[in-house]
Each structure stands twice: as C-alpha cells, then as structure tokens.
C-alpha cells in the first residue's frame, strides 16, 4: 500500500459525497482521475487490503434488527454448519474464530421477531445453540493511516 492508497482509505471514511458522481468528487479532492480512484479502490479490494467498501446502515433506526451471534461447532461439522447458516438470507457474514464459540455471524432482519425466528431456525437445522449478542452500545472507530 502506497501513499496514494492511504490517502484514498482516509478520504473514503468520511464525507463521502451524495451526488451523481461521488467518485469523481473524491478523485478531484485527491488530485486523481475518477478512473484511477476506482481502479485503485478495486485493487485494494482484490488484494484483500480492504474486505468491503460500502455504507454502514443503522438497521435499528430504520426499524430493523441486527445482532451478532455465535455457535460452538464441532470441528468435524464446521463446513456443514457453515453451509447451513450461510443459506439463511438474514445472515450478513460468517467467520471462524479461535474461541470456544468458534463461528460468529451477523443476523440482519426487518424486526426483532424475525431475528428470533431466524435464530430458532438455525438452532433447529444445526442442532446447536445460538448465542445471541445484541449490541448494547455503538462506537465509531475511525482508521486514519499516515500518508
């Protein structure tokens, strides 16, 4: 990652323009062309420096529900349980952890009732207890890189 990549990451974390040509506006702020900005952003995604670029929604403020959940999956069943959980459209992402609760995932639903129904269905399909860990407080952590 070079200085320009660091500047791009820093710039894209705040004040993203809401307009018809947001990438052009950001590119101009950075002294780049729009094509160069998009190419570099895609390269950061492709090489794994960034895993995601997109908006963060406050599901609760929009009437929905969001929670972090975890399960303790026997090692020999990990691939099977991953497939079962990932088949739920409510599961936003799923990842392995080095912890007793070794699979963590986010559930995003339109209501708390639907969230509980999803948790219950996952428990029924996997035969494993789902530990629901709803957000109590929200914190924003910005990452600023030295250019």
MOGIHU-V593298 format. One line per field, one symbol per residue. ss: DSSP state (H for helix, E for strand, L for the rest). psi: psi as a letter, one per 40 degrees, with the letter a starting at -180 (. if undefined). A space follows every 50 residues. Layout:
# MOGIHU-V593298
ss=???
psi=???
This chain:
# MOGIHU-V593298
ss=LLHHHHHHHHHHLLLLLLLLLHHHHHHHHHLLLHHHHHHHHHHHHHLLLL LLLLLLLLHHHHLLEEEEEEELLLHHHHHHHHHHHHLLLLEEEEEELLLL LLEEEEEEELLHHHHHHHHHHHHHHHLLLLEEEELLLLLLLLLLLLL
psi=hadddddddddeeifhhgadgddddddddefiidddddddddddddeedh eihiihigdddeeaihihiiihhhdeeddddddddeeheehdihiiigid gehiihhhieidddddddddddddddeihhhhgihdihihhihhih.
